[in-house]
């Protein structure tokens, strides 16, 4: 059975009709319409992930207006009379668009079907325009007998993590069978997206595949969502970006599989959709993340594992403090700030092979004596060397110690060195 056939296969076809569907490539679901010549129309939306103004997926039923019904009957007549002449299309659609039509010739019932771009242009243009018109016009004022939505139900801070609750809501007339997110394989997935008022403060975490915080509630791989009920999955996540104090918006997006032997359409298999962008879940954070020394250590340790090393000349994608390192495991004593978009500096290849990300630029690695320590770790006292032929700033190994974040770093008097030249430099966490 073709995808277009599936949209209308369970409709009464004694009066004839046609269906048109657009398949959204390998990972997306199907969007289709099924039209009967008595005016009944069904719209099946399985692919709404890229449509900002439509949330969720489902099957919607309505009655065509007199004008639209007249257009539908003409399109049905043309599809049934099509002799196989291909459309002369200079630009084919990126998506596979299929059609199917149930036709009657006296007492003979026949079904014609195939790619819509294989019909003549005189048929293709009005048929495709009608398809888009019905989807764009009728969904918002139709009754959904199949409907699935995703909702960010809550986001609660728990120490250095966030407890996220995602709800899948079945507001239709039929039960739905799904698999628990921990069993979803690619291309299926469940993501949460966090946005702040600042445009650059956005991050995404894939939830599917993570252990469920409420694992005991879903011991089986398959979960049935009854009509007008919901299921809630909870996950503990760690933000992968610095979060300042303020109000954040949370939305979710999904690519998943649903099934039911009671659905009025056969095309609701793979579906992709997002939560309602007009009504995101808002969370107010009253302190930054990370803010405690342990949160900072965990955050930078995790990020150091995720950011790829850089070879000299490579473009810096992730700004931060990088350390020169060798494949043998030795590492330079000090870090160096590399800006996003810059080229990674050259290295002494007799000593080092690459640059490795180690610390976030939000906290400095240098401070003056008497100032507040900006980051936890080992620090060493140094002095600026402005002399002719200098090979670098001076180092005082005897003045090396560990400081806590926010404590005041000490001041020392060094013989023949002006205090204004002294500074503390961070070595490691």
C-alpha positions, 0 to 999 in steps of 0.5 A: 500500500502506498503512503497516499493510499494509507491516508484514505484506506480506511475511509468509505470509498463508495463515492470515490476520492483521492489522497495526496501525501508528502513524505518528509525524507528518511527520518520524517513522517508523512503529511497527507490529505484524503478527500471523498467526493461527498466533501469529507476531508481527512488531514494526517500530520505526521511531519510538523517538526519544522513548522513553527506554527503547528505543534504535535501530530494527528489526524484531523477531519472536516467538511470541505467548503462548497468551493473547495469541494468543487475544486476537489471533484475537478482534481479527482476527475483529472487524476482518474483521466490521467494517461501517464503523461509526466509533468514538465517540472524544472524544479522537483520537490525535495520530498516524495509526493504521492497520490492515489485516486479511487475511480469509477467507470460505470460499474468498474472500480479502479485505483490509480496511484504514483508519484504526483510529479509523474502526471502532467503539469495541468494536473500537478499544479492544481493538485499540489496547490489544493493539497497545500491549501487544505493542510494550511487552511483546515487543520486549525478548525478541524476536530482531531480524532488522533492527536499526540503532543509533547509538553515540558511539564516541569524543570526543577533544579537539583543541586548541580543537575536539572530534573526535567519532566516531559509529558506525552499527551494523547488527546485523541479518541484512540489508544497509542502504543509507544516504546520507552525513550531509553529504547529509541534508536536513531533516527528516533529521539527526544530533545529538550531545548532551553533558551534565554532572552539573550540569543546566544544563551541556547542549549539542547540536550538529547534525552532519549537514551538517558536513564529514566529518573522514574524508571520504576514506573515504566518497567516494560519496553512498550507503553500504551497511552489511553485516549485523553491520558498522558505519560510523563518521563523524567530525566536528570540532565546537566546543562552544557552551557553557563546559565546566568540568573534569569527566566528561561524558556523550555521546549521539546522536540520528538522523532518517534514511532507510534502505533495502534490497530484502531487508528482511522489512518495507517500513516501514523507510524513515524512521527516528528513534532515539537511542543507549542512554541507559543506556550513554552515552559518558563523557569526562573533561575535565582543563581548562576550555573555553575556557581559553586567550586564543585559545579565549576569543576564538574562542568569544565571536566565534562566539557574538556572531554567533549571539545575536540583538540586543535592542531596548529592553524585550525579554526577555534570553534569553542573559545576557552583556555587551551593547554599545549599537550603531546600524545605522550601525555605531557602537558604545558604548565600554563594555559592560553586563551584562544578566541572563537574564530581565530586560528590555533597558534603554532607549537614547538613540535619537539615538545607539543602536538596539539591544543586541548581545551581545559577551562571556560573563559568566563573565569580568569586564569590571572589575578593580582596579589590581594584580589579575589581568586576567580577559580579554584585550583593551584596557582603560582606567583609570577612577575612581568619581565620587560627586560631586553631579550626576555624569554618570558615572565618570571616564575617563583616555584616557592610561591605555589599554593592552592586557592579556593574560589572567592578567597583573597590571594596573598601579597609577597615582597620579592627582592628587586621586583616592583609589586606592580609587576607581580601576578598570580597565574592558574596552573590547574584545578 
